[in-house]
Amino acid sequence: QTPAPVKNVNVSPSDYSARVTWELPTAPQDSSYVTHYLIYLNNKFVKEISRAMYGTEFNILPLKPNTENTFGILTKADGSVQRGTYVNETFTTKQAERFTYGPISYSSLTVTISKPPAYIKEVMVIVQIASDNPRPVESLNASDLKPYQANTQDPYITAYLKTDALPLAFVIGDGKEYNSEKQKYFNQPLKQNSSYIAFLRFFETQNSYYSTKWSTTTRTFVKPPDKACSNDTSCGTEWYIVVVTLVSGIIIGIFLSYIVSCSRRKFRRRTQPQSNHEPKTTEADTTYQELDLTKLNTEDNYQSLRVNAEEESTYTELNQTRDVEPDNYQSLT
């Protein structure tokens, strides 16, 4: 039995690709035995796909922007040599959006990334130092593109981006890593005052992708000279001046603080009430007076001792006289 053809073929083109959908007859006797589809583009066979895997849709890529194409499809039954009726649909791809640059510095440049179709899963950013005759992007296979290597003149992959977090603008040369599941890609800062070109590669799967054209040549800026250290001598001299200035400032600050502190102490002493000193003077004078009285009392004590001594001497003489008198009485007897 001849397989029934597909119907209601619909093509939704973008700039570099197109999404095609179709329908199968609803009657089981017409569709149940269709197992594969044969895909054609511009009357050339492209691929045989499984109905179980693809269902009723297929994405065509890569395509050229603003170009007319013809999609063709045949149904096929497993184990049968018969084919369904050939069905085709003509379409024109869209004009590709211009590859534009954003801000540029001496080590980076920014590129805008248009939002790709929903079936695109990953985007690769490829960079090269500009040359007169770069290789066409169509001829650059996966094996030709490697991560950045020092002093390379070949195209290199600087980033691998997921479309679910795709930025509208990407900075080439920001010094970060943008890795795939299998490979690391370092976004190497660009050389100053150098010319670069770039293109984007959009992946549906690892083997199904399309690429933009090379961008126009863009030149990075010249890095401004480091004014602080134009040479070793001037850099060392300026550092010496800075250190001396800081140390001098600290010393002067300490000296001024000391002067202010002394001035405040003198001012406080002058402004204290005089009455606060009077009690201290009175106490001192009283002390001196007490000391003088003590001296005077000492002199009086000496005088009193002298008087007592004289009295004791007189008393002794009287006793001696009394002792002599009985002797005298004895002699008379």
ZABASE-434331 format. One record per residue (C-alpha): x, y, z. Coordinates in Angstrom, 2 decimals. Layout:
residues N
<dolo><px>X</px><py>Y</py><pz>Z</pz></dolo>
...
END
This chain:
residues 333
<dolo><px>0.00</px><py>0.00</py><pz>0.00</pz></dolo>
<dolo><px>1.24</px><py>3.47</py><pz>-0.86</pz></dolo>
<dolo><px>1.78</px><py>5.67</py><pz>2.23</pz></dolo>
<dolo><px>-0.52</px><py>8.65</py><pz>2.52</pz></dolo>
<dolo><px>1.12</px><py>12.03</py><pz>1.98</pz></dolo>
<dolo><px>1.36</px><py>14.70</py><pz>4.66</pz></dolo>
<dolo><px>-0.86</px><py>17.78</py><pz>4.50</pz></dolo>
<dolo><px>-1.01</px><py>21.37</py><pz>5.75</pz></dolo>
<dolo><px>2.73</px><py>21.97</py><pz>5.57</pz></dolo>
<dolo><px>3.67</px><py>25.22</py><pz>7.39</pz></dolo>
<dolo><px>7.11</px><py>26.91</py><pz>7.32</pz></dolo>
<dolo><px>8.17</px><py>29.55</py><pz>9.91</pz></dolo>
<dolo><px>11.46</px><py>31.02</py><pz>8.68</pz></dolo>
<dolo><px>13.97</px><py>33.13</py><pz>10.62</pz></dolo>
<dolo><px>17.16</px><py>34.60</py><pz>9.22</pz></dolo>
<dolo><px>19.37</px><py>31.49</py><pz>9.27</pz></dolo>
<dolo><px>16.87</px><py>28.69</py><pz>9.83</pz></dolo>
<dolo><px>13.25</px><py>27.61</py><pz>9.43</pz></dolo>
<dolo><px>10.84</px><py>25.49</py><pz>11.46</pz></dolo>
<dolo><px>8.49</px><py>23.23</py><pz>9.44</pz></dolo>
<dolo><px>5.35</px><py>21.50</py><pz>10.71</pz></dolo>
<dolo><px>2.81</px><py>19.26</py><pz>8.96</pz></dolo>
<dolo><px>-0.14</px><py>16.98</py><pz>9.60</pz></dolo>
<dolo><px>-0.95</px><py>13.37</py><pz>8.80</pz></dolo>
<dolo><px>-4.29</px><py>12.04</py><pz>7.59</pz></dolo>
<dolo><px>-6.55</px><py>11.35</py><pz>10.54</pz></dolo>
<dolo><px>-7.85</px><py>8.00</py><pz>9.26</pz></dolo>
<dolo><px>-5.89</px><py>5.13</py><pz>10.84</pz></dolo>
<dolo><px>-5.71</px><py>3.25</py><pz>7.57</pz></dolo>
<dolo><px>-3.89</px><py>6.21</py><pz>6.02</pz></dolo>
<dolo><px>-1.44</px><py>7.10</py><pz>8.79</pz></dolo>
<dolo><px>-0.81</px><py>4.14</py><pz>11.04</pz></dolo>
<dolo><px>1.85</px><py>2.58</py><pz>8.81</pz></dolo>
<dolo><px>3.86</px><py>5.81</py><pz>8.18</pz></dolo>
<dolo><px>7.14</px><py>5.34</py><pz>10.08</pz></dolo>
<dolo><px>9.65</px><py>7.71</py><pz>8.44</pz></dolo>
<dolo><px>9.88</px><py>10.94</py><pz>6.49</pz></dolo>
<dolo><px>12.29</px><py>11.89</py><pz>3.71</pz></dolo>
<dolo><px>13.29</px><py>15.59</py><pz>3.91</pz></dolo>
<dolo><px>14.35</px><py>17.65</py><pz>0.88</pz></dolo>
<dolo><px>15.60</px><py>21.21</py><pz>0.52</pz></dolo>
<dolo><px>15.59</px><py>22.88</py><pz>-2.85</pz></dolo>
<dolo><px>14.90</px><py>19.46</py><pz>-4.43</pz></dolo>
<dolo><px>17.96</px><py>17.92</py><pz>-2.80</pz></dolo>
<dolo><px>17.70</px><py>15.10</py><pz>-0.29</pz></dolo>
<dolo><px>18.72</px><py>16.21</py><pz>3.21</pz></dolo>
<dolo><px>17.83</px><py>13.57</py><pz>5.75</pz></dolo>
<dolo><px>15.59</px><py>10.65</py><pz>6.64</pz></dolo>
<dolo><px>13.94</px><py>11.11</py><pz>10.03</pz></dolo>
<dolo><px>11.89</px><py>8.87</py><pz>12.28</pz></dolo>
<dolo><px>8.26</px><py>9.66</py><pz>12.96</pz></dolo>
<dolo><px>8.69</px><py>8.30</py><pz>16.49</pz></dolo>
<dolo><px>11.52</px><py>10.75</py><pz>17.21</pz></dolo>
<dolo><px>10.43</px><py>13.89</py><pz>15.36</pz></dolo>
<dolo><px>6.67</px><py>13.61</py><pz>15.30</pz></dolo>
<dolo><px>5.35</px><py>16.15</py><pz>12.79</pz></dolo>
<dolo><px>8.01</px><py>18.90</py><pz>12.87</pz></dolo>
<dolo><px>11.53</px><py>19.54</py><pz>11.65</pz></dolo>
<dolo><px>14.00</px><py>22.46</py><pz>11.80</pz></dolo>
<dolo><px>16.02</px><py>23.32</py><pz>8.72</pz></dolo>
<dolo><px>19.43</px><py>24.88</py><pz>9.23</pz></dolo>
<dolo><px>21.66</px><py>26.42</py><pz>8.23</pz></dolo>
<dolo><px>20.05</px><py>28.72</py><pz>5.71</pz></dolo>
<dolo><px>21.14</px><py>31.97</py><pz>4.16</pz></dolo>
<dolo><px>19.30</px><py>35.12</py><pz>5.20</pz></dolo>
<dolo><px>16.89</px><py>36.74</py><pz>2.76</pz></dolo>
<dolo><px>16.93</px><py>33.72</py><pz>0.45</pz></dolo>
<dolo><px>14.10</px><py>31.75</py><pz>-1.22</pz></dolo>
<dolo><px>14.03</px><py>28.02</py><pz>-0.47</pz></dolo>
<dolo><px>11.79</px><py>25.03</py><pz>-1.16</pz></dolo>
<dolo><px>11.03</px><py>22.44</py><pz>1.48</pz></dolo>
<dolo><px>9.95</px><py>18.98</py><pz>0.36</pz></dolo>
<dolo><px>8.74</px><py>15.87</py><pz>2.24</pz></dolo>
<dolo><px>7.83</px><py>12.26</py><pz>1.45</pz></dolo>
<dolo><px>6.23</px><py>9.68</py><pz>3.71</pz></dolo>
<dolo><px>7.67</px><py>6.21</py><pz>4.03</pz></dolo>
<dolo><px>6.50</px><py>2.93</py><pz>5.56</pz></dolo>
<dolo><px>8.96</px><py>0.68</py><pz>7.31</pz></dolo>
<dolo><px>10.00</px><py>-2.22</py><pz>5.08</pz></dolo>
<dolo><px>8.27</px><py>-0.80</py><pz>2.01</pz></dolo>
<dolo><px>9.84</px><py>0.67</py><pz>-1.08</pz></dolo>
<dolo><px>6.78</px><py>2.71</py><pz>-1.87</pz></dolo>
<dolo><px>6.67</px><py>6.42</py><pz>-1.08</pz></dolo>
<dolo><px>3.86</px><py>8.85</py><pz>-0.52</pz></dolo>
<dolo><px>3.14</px><py>11.81</py><pz>-2.73</pz></dolo>
<dolo><px>5.85</px><py>14.47</py><pz>-2.70</pz></dolo>
<dolo><px>4.70</px><py>17.64</py><pz>-0.96</pz></dolo>
<dolo><px>6.65</px><py>20.91</py><pz>-1.04</pz></dolo>
<dolo><px>6.41</px><py>24.45</py><pz>0.29</pz></dolo>
<dolo><px>8.38</px><py>27.54</py><pz>-0.82</pz></dolo>
<dolo><px>9.50</px><py>30.17</py><pz>1.70</pz></dolo>
<dolo><px>11.97</px><py>33.04</py><pz>2.09</pz></dolo>
<dolo><px>14.27</px><py>33.52</py><pz>5.07</pz></dolo>
<dolo><px>14.33</px><py>36.83</py><pz>6.91</pz></dolo>
<dolo><px>16.92</px><py>39.53</py><pz>6.60</pz></dolo>
<dolo><px>19.63</px><py>38.96</py><pz>9.20</pz></dolo>
<dolo><px>19.91</px><py>41.56</py><pz>11.91</pz></dolo>
<dolo><px>23.02</px><py>43.65</py><pz>11.68</pz></dolo>
<dolo><px>25.93</px><py>42.52</py><pz>13.83</pz></dolo>
<dolo><px>26.47</px><py>45.59</py><pz>16.01</pz></dolo>
<dolo><px>28.98</px><py>46.58</py><pz>18.65</pz></dolo>
<dolo><px>28.37</px><py>48.29</py><pz>21.93</pz></dolo>
<dolo><px>30.94</px><py>49.99</py><pz>24.18</pz></dolo>
<dolo><px>34.60</px><py>49.37</py><pz>23.34</pz></dolo>
<dolo><px>37.62</px><py>49.67</py><pz>25.66</pz></dolo>
<dolo><px>41.33</px><py>48.92</py><pz>25.38</pz></dolo>
<dolo><px>40.74</px><py>45.28</py><pz>26.45</pz></dolo>
<dolo><px>37.15</px><py>44.44</py><pz>25.47</pz></dolo>
<dolo><px>34.32</px><py>45.05</py><pz>23.05</pz></dolo>
<dolo><px>30.58</px><py>44.43</py><pz>23.36</pz></dolo>
<dolo><px>28.42</px><py>42.63</py><pz>20.78</pz></dolo>
<dolo><px>24.64</px><py>42.49</py><pz>20.61</pz></dolo>
<dolo><px>22.98</px><py>39.07</py><pz>20.41</pz></dolo>
<dolo><px>19.54</px><py>38.81</py><pz>18.83</pz></dolo>
<dolo><px>17.17</px><py>36.37</py><pz>20.46</pz></dolo>
<dolo><px>17.26</px><py>33.12</py><pz>18.46</pz></dolo>
<dolo><px>14.31</px><py>30.77</py><pz>17.78</pz></dolo>
<dolo><px>13.10</px><py>28.64</py><pz>20.68</pz></dolo>
<dolo><px>14.69</px><py>25.47</py><pz>19.29</pz></dolo>
<dolo><px>18.18</px><py>26.98</py><pz>19.56</pz></dolo>
<dolo><px>19.74</px><py>25.79</py><pz>22.81</pz></dolo>
<dolo><px>23.29</px><py>27.19</py><pz>22.86</pz></dolo>
<dolo><px>25.31</px><py>30.02</py><pz>21.35</pz></dolo>
<dolo><px>29.04</px><py>30.08</py><pz>20.71</pz></dolo>
<dolo><px>31.06</px><py>33.31</py><pz>20.43</pz></dolo>
<dolo><px>34.08</px><py>33.07</py><pz>18.11</pz></dolo>
<dolo><px>36.79</px><py>35.76</py><pz>17.89</pz></dolo>
<dolo><px>39.81</px><py>36.32</py><pz>15.68</pz></dolo>
<dolo><px>42.43</px><py>38.99</py><pz>15.19</pz></dolo>
<dolo><px>41.40</px><py>40.69</py><pz>11.95</pz></dolo>
<dolo><px>43.11</px><py>39.55</py><pz>8.77</pz></dolo>
<dolo><px>42.75</px><py>40.42</py><pz>5.10</pz></dolo>
<dolo><px>41.17</px><py>37.08</py><pz>4.11</pz></dolo>
<dolo><px>39.57</px><py>35.27</py><pz>7.05</pz></dolo>
<dolo><px>38.18</px><py>31.81</py><pz>6.42</pz></dolo>
<dolo><px>34.45</px><py>31.72</py><pz>5.62</pz></dolo>
<dolo><px>32.42</px><py>30.78</py><pz>8.67</pz></dolo>
<dolo><px>30.77</px><py>27.95</py><pz>6.71</pz></dolo>
<dolo><px>34.14</px><py>26.24</py><pz>6.33</pz></dolo>
<dolo><px>34.96</px><py>26.36</py><pz>10.04</pz></dolo>
<dolo><px>34.07</px><py>22.98</py><pz>11.50</pz></dolo>
<dolo><px>34.01</px><py>22.04</py><pz>15.17</pz></dolo>
<dolo><px>37.53</px><py>20.63</py><pz>14.92</pz></dolo>
<dolo><px>38.80</px><py>23.98</py><pz>13.63</pz></dolo>
<dolo><px>37.63</px><py>25.94</py><pz>16.69</pz></dolo>
<dolo><px>39.54</px><py>25.71</py><pz>19.97</pz></dolo>
<dolo><px>39.66</px><py>27.63</py><pz>23.24</pz></dolo>
<dolo><px>41.97</px><py>30.63</py><pz>23.46</pz></dolo>
<dolo><px>45.69</px><py>29.97</py><pz>23.21</pz></dolo>
<dolo><px>48.43</px><py>32.55</py><pz>23.76</pz></dolo>
<dolo><px>49.44</px><py>34.52</py><pz>20.68</pz></dolo>
<dolo><px>47.06</px><py>32.63</py><pz>18.42</pz></dolo>
<dolo><px>46.13</px><py>34.12</py><pz>15.06</pz></dolo>
<dolo><px>43.38</px><py>31.57</py><pz>14.39</pz></dolo>
<dolo><px>39.70</px><py>31.90</py><pz>15.30</pz></dolo>
<dolo><px>39.06</px><py>30.80</py><pz>18.88</pz></dolo>
<dolo><px>36.01</px><py>30.19</py><pz>21.05</pz></dolo>
<dolo><px>35.80</px><py>32.80</py><pz>23.79</pz></dolo>
<dolo><px>32.42</px><py>31.82</py><pz>25.27</pz></dolo>
<dolo><px>29.74</px><py>29.14</py><pz>25.25</pz></dolo>
<dolo><px>26.33</px><py>30.44</py><pz>26.32</pz></dolo>
<dolo><px>23.00</px><py>28.83</py><pz>27.16</pz></dolo>
<dolo><px>20.03</px><py>30.47</py><pz>25.45</pz></dolo>
<dolo><px>17.88</px><py>30.27</py><pz>28.57</pz></dolo>
<dolo><px>20.21</px><py>32.86</py><pz>30.14</pz></dolo>
<dolo><px>21.38</px><py>34.60</py><pz>26.99</pz></dolo>
<dolo><px>22.26</px><py>38.29</py><pz>27.48</pz></dolo>
<dolo><px>21.21</px><py>40.90</py><pz>24.95</pz></dolo>
<dolo><px>24.78</px><py>42.17</py><pz>24.90</pz></dolo>
<dolo><px>27.93</px><py>40.19</py><pz>25.55</pz></dolo>
<dolo><px>31.34</px><py>41.61</py><pz>26.51</pz></dolo>
<dolo><px>34.17</px><py>39.93</py><pz>24.63</pz></dolo>
<dolo><px>37.32</px><py>40.03</py><pz>26.78</pz></dolo>
<dolo><px>35.82</px><py>40.39</py><pz>30.26</pz></dolo>
<dolo><px>38.25</px><py>37.84</py><pz>31.74</pz></dolo>
<dolo><px>35.60</px><py>35.34</py><pz>32.89</pz></dolo>
<dolo><px>34.91</px><py>31.71</py><pz>32.06</pz></dolo>
<dolo><px>31.90</px><py>30.59</py><pz>29.98</pz></dolo>
<dolo><px>32.06</px><py>26.83</py><pz>29.82</pz></dolo>
<dolo><px>30.16</px><py>24.05</py><pz>28.13</pz></dolo>
<dolo><px>29.53</px><py>20.71</py><pz>29.79</pz></dolo>
<dolo><px>32.69</px><py>19.26</py><pz>28.27</pz></dolo>
<dolo><px>35.06</px><py>22.17</py><pz>27.74</pz></dolo>
<dolo><px>36.25</px><py>25.32</py><pz>29.56</pz></dolo>
<dolo><px>36.37</px><py>28.58</py><pz>27.62</pz></dolo>
<dolo><px>38.23</px><py>31.58</py><pz>29.03</pz></dolo>
<dolo><px>37.08</px><py>34.97</py><pz>27.74</pz></dolo>
<dolo><px>40.59</px><py>36.33</py><pz>27.29</pz></dolo>
<dolo><px>40.99</px><py>40.13</py><pz>27.55</pz></dolo>
<dolo><px>41.79</px><py>41.62</py><pz>24.15</pz></dolo>
<dolo><px>45.02</px><py>43.32</py><pz>23.17</pz></dolo>
<dolo><px>45.03</px><py>47.08</py><pz>23.19</pz></dolo>
<dolo><px>45.06</px><py>48.98</py><pz>19.90</pz></dolo>
<dolo><px>44.30</px><py>45.79</py><pz>17.93</pz></dolo>
<dolo><px>41.67</px><py>44.93</py><pz>15.31</pz></dolo>
<dolo><px>39.23</px><py>42.06</py><pz>15.79</pz></dolo>
<dolo><px>36.37</px><py>40.30</py><pz>14.02</pz></dolo>
<dolo><px>33.78</px><py>37.94</py><pz>15.50</pz></dolo>
<dolo><px>30.79</px><py>35.77</py><pz>14.63</pz></dolo>
<dolo><px>28.12</px><py>33.78</py><pz>16.50</pz></dolo>
<dolo><px>27.22</px><py>30.14</py><pz>16.05</pz></dolo>
<dolo><px>23.75</px><py>28.94</py><pz>17.14</pz></dolo>
<dolo><px>23.20</px><py>25.29</py><pz>18.04</pz></dolo>
<dolo><px>20.03</px><py>23.24</py><pz>17.91</pz></dolo>
<dolo><px>22.10</px><py>20.15</py><pz>18.62</pz></dolo>
<dolo><px>25.80</px><py>19.43</py><pz>18.50</pz></dolo>
<dolo><px>25.64</px><py>18.65</py><pz>14.80</pz></dolo>
<dolo><px>22.84</px><py>21.00</py><pz>13.84</pz></dolo>
<dolo><px>23.75</px><py>24.69</py><pz>13.86</pz></dolo>
<dolo><px>24.06</px><py>27.86</py><pz>11.84</pz></dolo>
<dolo><px>26.50</px><py>30.77</py><pz>11.95</pz></dolo>
<dolo><px>26.30</px><py>34.48</py><pz>11.39</pz></dolo>
<dolo><px>28.72</px><py>36.20</py><pz>9.06</pz></dolo>
<dolo><px>31.96</px><py>37.70</py><pz>10.24</pz></dolo>
<dolo><px>31.41</px><py>41.08</py><pz>11.83</pz></dolo>
<dolo><px>33.02</px><py>44.24</py><pz>10.56</pz></dolo>
<dolo><px>36.52</px><py>44.95</py><pz>11.82</pz></dolo>
<dolo><px>36.64</px><py>46.75</py><pz>15.17</pz></dolo>
<dolo><px>39.69</px><py>48.16</py><pz>16.89</pz></dolo>
<dolo><px>40.30</px><py>48.32</py><pz>20.63</pz></dolo>
<dolo><px>41.48</px><py>51.55</py><pz>22.21</pz></dolo>
<dolo><px>45.00</px><py>52.43</py><pz>23.28</pz></dolo>
<dolo><px>45.48</px><py>51.90</py><pz>26.98</pz></dolo>
<dolo><px>46.09</px><py>55.24</py><pz>28.73</pz></dolo>
<dolo><px>49.56</px><py>55.48</py><pz>30.33</pz></dolo>
<dolo><px>49.87</px><py>54.89</py><pz>34.03</pz></dolo>
<dolo><px>50.58</px><py>58.41</py><pz>35.28</pz></dolo>
<dolo><px>51.60</px><py>57.27</py><pz>38.73</pz></dolo>
<dolo><px>54.39</px><py>55.02</py><pz>37.45</pz></dolo>
<dolo><px>55.56</px><py>56.09</py><pz>34.00</pz></dolo>
<dolo><px>59.00</px><py>54.77</py><pz>34.99</pz></dolo>
<dolo><px>60.59</px><py>53.22</py><pz>38.06</pz></dolo>
<dolo><px>62.46</px><py>56.37</py><pz>39.13</pz></dolo>
<dolo><px>59.47</px><py>58.71</py><pz>39.03</pz></dolo>
<dolo><px>57.27</px><py>56.08</py><pz>40.67</pz></dolo>
<dolo><px>59.74</px><py>55.68</py><pz>43.56</pz></dolo>
<dolo><px>60.15</px><py>59.45</py><pz>43.94</pz></dolo>
<dolo><px>56.42</px><py>60.03</py><pz>44.09</pz></dolo>
<dolo><px>55.98</px><py>57.28</py><pz>46.67</pz></dolo>
<dolo><px>58.76</px><py>58.87</py><pz>48.77</pz></dolo>
<dolo><px>56.99</px><py>62.23</py><pz>48.62</pz></dolo>
<dolo><px>53.72</px><py>60.63</py><pz>49.67</pz></dolo>
<dolo><px>55.31</px><py>58.88</py><pz>52.66</pz></dolo>
<dolo><px>57.18</px><py>62.01</py><pz>53.81</pz></dolo>
<dolo><px>54.01</px><py>64.08</py><pz>53.51</pz></dolo>
<dolo><px>52.00</px><py>61.61</py><pz>55.58</pz></dolo>
<dolo><px>54.65</px><py>61.38</py><pz>58.31</pz></dolo>
<dolo><px>55.05</px><py>65.16</py><pz>58.45</pz></dolo>
<dolo><px>51.31</px><py>65.58</py><pz>58.69</pz></dolo>
<dolo><px>51.13</px><py>63.15</py><pz>61.61</pz></dolo>
<dolo><px>53.96</px><py>64.91</py><pz>63.49</pz></dolo>
<dolo><px>52.45</px><py>68.35</py><pz>62.95</pz></dolo>
<dolo><px>49.07</px><py>67.04</py><pz>64.08</pz></dolo>
<dolo><px>50.57</px><py>65.66</py><pz>67.33</pz></dolo>
<dolo><px>52.43</px><py>68.95</py><pz>67.96</pz></dolo>
<dolo><px>49.30</px><py>71.04</py><pz>67.43</pz></dolo>
<dolo><px>47.32</px><py>68.73</py><pz>69.71</pz></dolo>
<dolo><px>49.93</px><py>69.22</py><pz>72.45</pz></dolo>
<dolo><px>49.81</px><py>73.03</py><pz>72.10</pz></dolo>
<dolo><px>46.03</px><py>73.05</py><pz>72.28</pz></dolo>
<dolo><px>46.09</px><py>70.78</py><pz>75.34</pz></dolo>
<dolo><px>48.55</px><py>73.06</py><pz>77.16</pz></dolo>
<dolo><px>46.54</px><py>76.16</py><pz>76.27</pz></dolo>
<dolo><px>43.38</px><py>74.59</py><pz>77.67</pz></dolo>
<dolo><px>45.12</px><py>73.73</py><pz>80.96</pz></dolo>
<dolo><px>46.42</px><py>77.30</py><pz>81.39</pz></dolo>
<dolo><px>43.04</px><py>78.72</py><pz>80.57</pz></dolo>
<dolo><px>41.35</px><py>76.49</py><pz>83.16</pz></dolo>
<dolo><px>43.84</px><py>77.55</py><pz>85.85</pz></dolo>
<dolo><px>43.23</px><py>81.24</py><pz>85.15</pz></dolo>
<dolo><px>39.49</px><py>80.90</py><pz>85.20</pz></dolo>
<dolo><px>39.27</px><py>78.98</py><pz>88.55</pz></dolo>
<dolo><px>37.75</px><py>81.10</py><pz>91.48</pz></dolo>
<dolo><px>40.20</px><py>82.68</py><pz>93.96</pz></dolo>
<dolo><px>38.16</px><py>81.41</py><pz>96.92</pz></dolo>
<dolo><px>39.28</px><py>77.91</py><pz>96.13</pz></dolo>
<dolo><px>42.87</px><py>78.86</py><pz>97.15</pz></dolo>
<dolo><px>42.11</px><py>80.80</py><pz>100.33</pz></dolo>
<dolo><px>41.29</px><py>77.82</py><pz>102.56</pz></dolo>
<dolo><px>44.57</px><py>76.19</py><pz>101.58</pz></dolo>
<dolo><px>46.55</px><py>79.36</py><pz>102.57</pz></dolo>
<dolo><px>44.73</px><py>79.60</py><pz>105.90</pz></dolo>
<dolo><px>45.44</px><py>75.97</py><pz>106.69</pz></dolo>
<dolo><px>49.09</px><py>76.45</py><pz>105.88</pz></dolo>
<dolo><px>49.34</px><py>79.54</py><pz>108.11</pz></dolo>
<dolo><px>47.62</px><py>77.76</py><pz>110.97</pz></dolo>
<dolo><px>50.08</px><py>74.94</py><pz>110.71</pz></dolo>
<dolo><px>52.98</px><py>77.33</py><pz>110.89</pz></dolo>
<dolo><px>51.41</px><py>79.00</py><pz>113.93</pz></dolo>
<dolo><px>51.04</px><py>75.66</py><pz>115.66</pz></dolo>
<dolo><px>54.65</px><py>74.88</py><pz>114.99</pz></dolo>
<dolo><px>55.73</px><py>78.22</py><pz>116.55</pz></dolo>
<dolo><px>53.62</px><py>77.61</py><pz>119.64</pz></dolo>
<dolo><px>55.27</px><py>74.25</py><pz>120.06</pz></dolo>
<dolo><px>58.67</px><py>75.91</py><pz>120.01</pz></dolo>
<dolo><px>57.52</px><py>78.41</py><pz>122.58</pz></dolo>
<dolo><px>56.20</px><py>75.70</py><pz>124.85</pz></dolo>
<dolo><px>59.51</px><py>73.93</py><pz>124.60</pz></dolo>
<dolo><px>61.34</px><py>77.05</py><pz>125.85</pz></dolo>
<dolo><px>58.94</px><py>77.32</py><pz>128.76</pz></dolo>
<dolo><px>59.58</px><py>73.73</py><pz>129.68</pz></dolo>
<dolo><px>63.33</px><py>74.41</py><pz>129.79</pz></dolo>
<dolo><px>62.73</px><py>77.35</py><pz>132.12</pz></dolo>
<dolo><px>60.53</px><py>75.27</py><pz>134.42</pz></dolo>
<dolo><px>63.15</px><py>72.57</py><pz>134.59</pz></dolo>
<dolo><px>65.77</px><py>75.11</py><pz>135.63</pz></dolo>
<dolo><px>63.59</px><py>76.42</py><pz>138.45</pz></dolo>
<dolo><px>62.93</px><py>72.92</py><pz>139.74</pz></dolo>
<dolo><px>66.62</px><py>72.18</py><pz>139.68</pz></dolo>
<dolo><px>67.40</px><py>75.24</py><pz>141.75</pz></dolo>
<dolo><px>64.69</px><py>74.32</py><pz>144.26</pz></dolo>
<dolo><px>66.06</px><py>70.82</py><pz>144.65</pz></dolo>
<dolo><px>69.56</px><py>72.25</py><pz>145.20</pz></dolo>
<dolo><px>68.33</px><py>74.51</py><pz>147.97</pz></dolo>
<dolo><px>66.48</px><py>71.68</py><pz>149.59</pz></dolo>
<dolo><px>69.65</px><py>69.59</py><pz>149.67</pz></dolo>
<dolo><px>71.66</px><py>72.33</py><pz>151.34</pz></dolo>
<dolo><px>69.04</px><py>72.64</py><pz>154.07</pz></dolo>
<dolo><px>69.24</px><py>68.93</py><pz>154.78</pz></dolo>
<dolo><px>72.99</px><py>69.12</py><pz>155.10</pz></dolo>
<dolo><px>72.64</px><py>71.96</py><pz>157.62</pz></dolo>
<dolo><px>70.29</px><py>69.85</py><pz>159.71</pz></dolo>
<dolo><px>72.78</px><py>67.03</py><pz>159.76</pz></dolo>
<dolo><px>75.56</px><py>69.33</py><pz>161.08</pz></dolo>
<dolo><px>73.51</px><py>70.71</py><pz>163.96</pz></dolo>
<dolo><px>73.37</px><py>67.48</py><pz>166.09</pz></dolo>
<dolo><px>77.13</px><py>67.15</py><pz>165.82</pz></dolo>
<dolo><px>77.45</px><py>70.60</py><pz>167.22</pz></dolo>
<dolo><px>75.19</px><py>69.66</py><pz>170.12</pz></dolo>
<dolo><px>77.33</px><py>66.66</py><pz>170.89</pz></dolo>
<dolo><px>80.52</px><py>68.65</py><pz>171.06</pz></dolo>
<dolo><px>79.06</px><py>71.02</py><pz>173.63</pz></dolo>
<dolo><px>78.07</px><py>68.18</py><pz>175.82</pz></dolo>
END
